Amino acid sequence: MKLFDVYPLNDITIVKACASNVWDDKGQKYLDFYGGHAVISIGHTHPHYVQRLEDQLHKVGFYSNSIKIPLQVELAEKLGKVSGKEDYQLFLCSSGAEANENALKLASFYNGRKKVIAFKKAFHGRTSLAVAVTDNPNIVAPINQTDNVIFLPWNDEAALEDAFKKYPDEISSVIIEGIQGVGGINVASESMLKKIRRLCDAYNAVYIADSVQCGYGRSGKFYSHDYAGVNADIYTMAKGMGNGFPVAGISIAPKIHAKHFMLGTTFGGNHLACAAALAVLEVIEKDNLIQNAAEVGDYLINELKKLPNIKEVRGKGLMIGIDLPEELKDVKKNLLFKHKIFTGESKPNVIRLLPALNITKDDANIVLDALKSELNLV
């Protein structure tokens, strides 16, 4: 049997990782400014994280949700405290797609409706409902296609109002990334997020804040949606939640009430997942990583904006997009193979910077110097 070929792969095999560095099987060291799609939030093999998981593995690694798991209660309390949403409820699952899937389903249970508003360039996952609200026809199979999703232009408040007026009793939810990741690091305006809140209140729809990539402190606030100063009804999270361990969740407003069996999961909230997620929150809190993400991110964004030949720099905190002209399309490849720096991308020519939240200005300067070299500034 061979692997199903779904990704174009770089010819690199990583065998060791520590903090924001990784090493390949030839001993070559790389600076990791991608974190495997914004997953590595507190750095590779963080000692507290490793110890938490090892200690838990010696006790119990897994049992099903048919029994009490005190670690889940501990995680819910810690997440409520660190996120500032202490009166919310937590449902645990295993991936970002699963989180969005359950959020959309829960919203439909709440108001009995079917239609969902999503946005151009959105990416919410690859499973059935999540991919239906994803604006990429290449990954939407015929079986996923539905007339229940309304795609609107990004940050278009008038189009949002018109959609609610056209379907006043049919819209179940609005799902929006606070900062689009795969779409190219596009920041939702504070005005737009406030408008979503007002219209959802007026029409009894559910505001779903997709924080899978832009949450967990990456933006300089716990959820990037928090910049707007309004609360969503459901926050979805994954990626940085477990620092590499598959764990995800949805944080649910108190107005939405649970019923037995409306949601369910086999692996969600297992003992190891909770240990990993708790370790992440403990390190974020102890080391003030949200503040660090804001400070180092601001420094990096401001310095990037000084560089010539870049079309635009977008983002907040340590979720940054560098939009390059076509003639600089090889910069990402050069950063990896010439300068030994991992970054991400959004087609056609946006470099995504998604490093661990505890990077330093010295790390940022390494990336800046490499970019200056590629732009022939040194």
C-alpha positions as CSV (number, residue, x, y, z in Angstrom):
1,M,0.0,0.0,0.0
2,K,1.2,3.6,-0.7
3,L,0.0,6.9,0.6
4,F,-2.9,8.7,-1.1
5,D,-1.2,11.6,-2.9
6,V,-3.0,14.8,-1.7
7,Y,-0.3,17.3,-0.9
8,P,2.7,18.6,-2.9
9,L,5.6,17.9,-0.5
10,N,8.9,19.6,0.1
11,D,11.8,17.1,0.0
12,I,12.6,17.6,3.7
13,T,12.2,15.2,6.6
14,I,12.0,16.8,10.0
15,V,13.4,14.5,12.8
16,K,13.9,16.9,15.7
17,A,12.2,20.1,17.0
18,C,12.7,22.5,19.8
19,A,11.1,25.9,20.5
20,S,11.0,27.6,17.1
21,N,13.6,25.5,15.4
22,V,13.4,22.2,13.6
23,W,16.2,19.9,12.2
24,D,16.0,17.6,9.2
25,D,17.5,14.1,8.9
26,K,20.8,15.6,7.5
27,G,21.3,17.8,10.6
28,Q,20.2,21.0,8.8
29,K,18.6,23.6,11.2
30,Y,15.5,25.6,10.1
31,L,13.7,28.5,11.8
32,D,10.0,27.6,11.9
33,F,7.8,30.6,11.1
34,Y,4.9,28.5,10.0
35,G,4.2,26.2,13.0
36,G,2.6,23.6,10.7
37,H,-0.5,25.8,9.8
38,A,-0.4,27.9,13.1
39,V,-0.5,24.7,15.2
40,I,2.6,25.2,17.3
41,S,1.5,27.9,19.7
42,I,4.0,27.5,22.6
43,G,7.0,26.1,20.7
44,H,8.0,22.6,19.7
45,T,8.6,20.1,22.6
46,H,8.0,22.7,25.3
47,P,9.2,21.1,28.6
48,H,6.0,21.8,30.5
49,Y,3.9,20.4,27.6
50,V,6.0,17.3,27.3
51,Q,5.9,16.7,31.1
52,R,2.1,17.2,31.2
53,L,1.5,14.6,28.4
54,E,4.1,12.1,29.8
55,D,2.6,12.3,33.3
56,Q,-0.9,11.7,31.9
57,L,0.2,8.9,29.7
58,H,1.4,7.0,32.8
59,K,-2.1,7.4,34.4
60,V,-4.6,6.9,31.6
61,G,-4.4,7.9,27.9
62,F,-7.9,7.4,26.8
63,Y,-11.4,6.4,28.0
64,S,-14.7,7.3,26.4
65,N,-17.1,10.1,27.2
66,S,-19.3,7.7,29.0
67,I,-17.6,8.4,32.3
68,K,-16.6,11.5,34.2
69,I,-13.3,13.1,33.1
70,P,-12.3,15.7,35.6
71,L,-9.6,17.0,33.2
72,Q,-12.5,18.3,30.9
73,V,-13.9,20.3,33.7
74,E,-10.5,21.7,34.6
75,L,-9.9,22.6,30.9
76,A,-13.3,24.3,30.6
77,E,-12.6,26.4,33.7
78,K,-9.1,27.4,32.6
79,L,-10.2,28.2,29.0
80,G,-13.1,30.3,30.4
81,K,-10.6,32.3,32.5
82,V,-7.9,32.8,29.9
83,S,-10.4,33.7,27.1
84,G,-12.5,35.9,29.3
85,K,-15.7,33.8,28.5
86,E,-16.2,32.2,31.9
87,D,-20.0,31.9,31.5
88,Y,-19.7,30.0,28.2
89,Q,-19.9,26.2,27.8
90,L,-17.3,23.9,26.2
91,F,-17.8,21.0,23.8
92,L,-14.6,19.2,22.9
93,C,-13.8,17.5,19.6
94,S,-10.7,16.7,17.6
95,S,-10.2,19.0,14.6
96,G,-11.1,22.5,13.3
97,A,-13.4,21.1,10.7
98,E,-15.2,19.1,13.3
99,A,-15.5,22.2,15.5
100,N,-17.1,24.2,12.7
101,E,-19.3,21.2,11.7
102,N,-20.7,21.0,15.3
103,A,-21.1,24.8,15.5
104,L,-23.2,25.0,12.4
105,K,-25.2,22.0,13.5
106,L,-25.8,23.5,17.0
107,A,-26.9,26.8,15.5
108,S,-29.5,25.0,13.4
109,F,-30.7,23.1,16.4
110,Y,-31.0,26.4,18.3
111,N,-33.3,28.2,15.8
112,G,-34.5,25.4,13.6
113,R,-33.2,27.1,10.4
114,K,-31.1,25.9,7.5
115,K,-29.4,28.9,5.7
116,V,-25.9,30.0,6.6
117,I,-24.1,33.2,5.6
118,A,-20.4,32.7,4.8
119,F,-17.9,34.9,2.9
120,K,-15.8,34.9,-0.2
121,K,-12.3,33.3,0.3
122,A,-13.6,31.6,3.5
123,F,-12.0,28.3,4.6
124,H,-13.8,26.4,7.4
125,G,-12.7,22.8,6.8
126,R,-13.1,19.8,4.5
127,T,-15.9,17.8,6.1
128,S,-19.5,18.0,4.8
129,L,-21.0,21.1,6.4
130,A,-17.6,22.8,6.9
131,V,-16.6,22.5,3.3
132,A,-20.0,23.6,2.1
133,V,-19.3,27.0,3.8
134,T,-15.8,27.1,2.3
135,D,-15.3,29.2,-0.8
136,N,-13.2,26.8,-2.9
137,P,-15.0,24.8,-5.5
138,N,-11.9,22.6,-6.0
139,I,-12.5,20.9,-2.6
140,V,-16.3,20.9,-2.6
141,A,-17.5,17.5,-3.9
142,P,-21.0,17.3,-5.6
143,I,-22.4,15.7,-2.5
144,N,-21.3,18.7,-0.4
145,Q,-23.1,21.2,-2.6
146,T,-26.2,22.9,-1.1
147,D,-28.4,25.9,-1.7
148,N,-28.4,26.7,2.0
149,V,-25.1,28.6,1.9
150,I,-25.0,32.3,0.9
151,F,-21.5,33.6,0.1
152,L,-21.1,37.4,0.5
153,P,-18.2,39.7,-0.4
154,W,-15.7,40.2,2.4
155,N,-16.4,43.1,4.8
156,D,-19.5,44.1,2.8
157,E,-22.0,45.3,5.4
158,A,-24.7,46.4,2.9
159,A,-24.7,42.9,1.3
160,L,-25.0,41.4,4.8
161,E,-28.1,43.6,5.6
162,D,-29.6,42.7,2.2
163,A,-29.2,39.0,2.9
164,F,-31.0,39.2,6.2
165,K,-33.8,41.2,4.7
166,K,-34.2,38.7,1.8
167,Y,-34.3,35.7,4.2
168,P,-35.5,37.2,7.5
169,D,-36.8,33.9,8.9
170,E,-34.4,31.4,7.2
171,I,-30.8,32.4,8.3
172,S,-29.6,30.1,11.0
173,S,-26.1,31.5,11.4
174,V,-23.3,33.7,10.1
175,I,-19.8,32.1,10.2
176,I,-16.7,34.2,9.8
177,E,-13.0,34.0,10.4
178,G,-11.8,37.0,12.4
179,I,-8.8,36.9,10.1
180,Q,-9.0,34.7,7.0
181,G,-6.0,32.3,6.9
182,V,-6.1,30.2,3.7
183,G,-7.9,33.1,2.0
184,G,-4.8,35.3,2.3
185,I,-4.7,36.9,5.8
186,N,-7.7,39.2,5.3
187,V,-8.8,41.0,8.5
188,A,-12.5,41.3,9.3
189,S,-13.3,44.9,10.0
190,E,-14.5,45.7,13.5
191,S,-17.4,47.5,12.0
192,M,-18.4,44.3,10.1
193,L,-18.2,42.1,13.2
194,K,-20.3,44.6,15.1
195,K,-22.8,44.5,12.3
196,I,-23.0,40.7,12.4
197,R,-23.7,40.9,16.1
198,R,-26.5,43.4,15.7
199,L,-28.2,41.6,12.8
200,C,-27.9,38.2,14.5
201,D,-29.6,39.7,17.6
202,A,-32.3,41.3,15.5
203,Y,-33.1,38.1,13.4
204,N,-32.4,35.5,16.1
205,A,-29.4,34.1,14.1
206,V,-26.3,32.6,15.6
207,Y,-22.9,34.4,15.2
208,I,-20.2,31.8,14.8
209,A,-16.6,33.1,15.2
210,D,-14.3,30.7,13.4
211,S,-11.1,31.0,15.5
212,V,-9.5,27.8,14.4
213,Q,-6.5,29.6,13.0
214,C,-6.9,33.2,14.3
215,G,-7.7,32.2,17.9
216,Y,-5.7,31.1,21.0
217,G,-3.8,34.4,21.3
218,R,-2.3,34.5,17.8
219,S,-3.8,37.9,17.0
220,G,-2.7,39.6,20.2
221,K,-6.1,38.9,21.8
222,F,-7.4,35.5,22.7
223,Y,-9.9,35.5,19.9
224,S,-9.2,37.9,17.0
225,H,-12.9,38.7,17.0
226,D,-12.4,40.3,20.4
227,Y,-11.0,43.4,18.7
228,A,-14.6,44.4,17.8
229,G,-15.6,44.5,21.4
230,V,-18.6,42.2,20.9
231,N,-19.2,38.5,21.9
232,A,-20.0,35.8,19.4
233,D,-22.5,33.0,20.2
234,I,-20.1,30.2,19.4
235,Y,-16.3,30.3,19.0
236,T,-14.6,27.4,17.2
237,M,-11.0,26.5,18.0
238,A,-8.4,23.9,17.1
239,K,-4.8,24.3,15.7
240,G,-2.9,26.1,18.5
241,M,-5.2,24.6,21.2
242,G,-3.0,21.5,21.5
243,N,0.4,22.6,20.2
244,G,0.4,19.6,17.8
245,F,-1.9,17.2,19.7
246,P,-5.3,16.8,17.9
247,V,-7.7,18.7,20.1
248,A,-10.5,21.2,19.2
249,G,-13.6,22.7,20.7
250,I,-16.4,25.1,20.6
251,S,-17.2,27.7,23.2
252,I,-20.9,28.1,23.5
253,A,-22.9,31.1,24.8
254,P,-25.2,30.4,27.8
255,K,-28.3,31.1,25.8
256,I,-27.8,27.9,23.8
257,H,-28.9,24.9,25.9
258,A,-27.6,21.4,25.7
259,K,-29.7,18.2,25.2
260,H,-28.3,14.7,25.6
261,F,-27.1,13.3,22.3
262,M,-27.5,16.4,20.2
263,L,-23.7,16.4,19.8
264,G,-21.2,13.6,20.4
265,T,-17.6,12.5,19.9
266,T,-15.4,9.5,20.5
267,F,-12.0,11.0,20.8
268,G,-12.9,14.6,21.7
269,G,-11.9,15.6,25.3
270,N,-9.9,12.4,25.9
271,H,-7.4,12.4,28.8
272,L,-4.3,13.1,26.7
273,A,-6.0,15.8,24.6
274,C,-7.1,17.7,27.8
275,A,-3.6,17.4,29.2
276,A,-2.1,18.9,26.1
277,A,-4.7,21.7,26.0
278,L,-4.2,22.5,29.6
279,A,-0.5,22.7,29.2
280,V,-0.9,25.2,26.3
281,L,-3.2,27.5,28.4
282,E,-0.9,27.2,31.4
283,V,2.1,28.3,29.3
284,I,0.2,31.1,27.6
285,E,-0.9,32.4,30.9
286,K,2.4,32.0,32.8
287,D,4.6,33.5,30.1
288,N,2.2,36.2,28.9
289,L,2.3,34.9,25.4
290,I,-0.8,36.9,24.1
291,Q,1.0,40.1,25.0
292,N,4.2,38.8,23.4
293,A,2.2,37.9,20.2
294,A,0.9,41.5,20.1
295,E,4.3,43.1,20.8
296,V,6.5,41.1,18.5
297,G,3.7,41.0,15.9
298,D,3.4,44.8,15.9
299,Y,7.2,45.1,15.5
300,L,7.3,42.6,12.6
301,I,4.3,44.2,10.8
302,N,5.7,47.7,11.2
303,E,9.1,46.6,9.9
304,L,7.6,44.7,7.0
305,K,5.6,47.7,5.9
306,K,8.9,49.6,5.5
307,L,10.2,47.2,2.8
308,P,9.7,48.2,-0.8
309,N,8.2,46.1,-3.6
310,I,5.7,44.5,-1.2
311,K,2.1,45.0,-2.4
312,E,0.6,44.9,1.1
313,V,1.2,43.6,4.6
314,R,-1.9,42.4,6.4
315,G,-2.8,40.8,9.8
316,K,-2.7,41.2,13.5
317,G,-0.3,39.9,16.1
318,L,1.5,36.8,14.8
319,M,-0.9,36.1,12.0
320,I,0.7,38.0,9.1
321,G,0.4,38.0,5.4
322,I,3.0,39.5,3.0
323,D,1.3,40.0,-0.4
324,L,4.0,40.0,-3.1
325,P,3.9,40.9,-6.8
326,E,4.2,38.2,-9.4
327,E,7.9,38.9,-10.0
328,L,8.7,37.9,-6.4
329,K,6.7,34.6,-6.5
330,D,9.9,32.6,-5.7
331,V,10.5,34.4,-2.3
332,K,8.7,31.8,-0.2
333,K,10.7,29.0,-1.9
334,N,13.9,30.9,-1.4
335,L,13.2,31.5,2.2
336,L,13.0,27.8,2.8
337,F,15.8,26.4,0.6
338,K,18.3,29.3,0.7
339,H,17.6,30.9,4.2
340,K,16.3,27.8,5.9
341,I,13.0,29.4,7.1
342,F,9.7,27.7,7.0
343,T,6.7,30.0,6.1
344,G,3.2,29.3,4.8
345,E,1.5,30.7,1.7
346,S,-1.9,31.6,0.3
347,K,-2.2,31.5,-3.5
348,P,-1.1,33.2,-5.6
349,N,1.7,35.1,-3.8
350,V,0.9,35.7,-0.2
351,I,3.5,34.5,2.4
352,R,1.9,33.6,5.7
353,L,3.8,34.0,8.9
354,L,2.3,31.9,11.7
355,P,5.1,31.3,14.2
356,A,4.9,30.2,17.9
357,L,3.6,32.9,20.2
358,N,6.8,32.9,22.2
359,I,9.1,34.0,19.4
360,T,11.5,36.9,20.0
361,K,12.4,40.0,18.2
362,D,15.7,38.3,17.4
363,D,13.7,35.6,15.6
364,A,11.7,38.3,13.7
365,N,14.9,40.0,12.7
366,I,16.2,36.8,11.1
367,V,13.1,36.7,8.9
368,L,13.4,40.4,8.1
369,D,17.0,40.1,7.1
370,A,16.2,37.2,4.8
371,L,13.4,39.1,3.2
372,K,15.7,42.1,2.7
373,S,18.2,39.8,1.0
374,E,15.5,38.5,-1.3
375,L,14.4,42.1,-2.1
376,N,18.1,43.0,-2.8
377,L,18.2,45.5,0.0
378,V,21.4,44.2,1.6
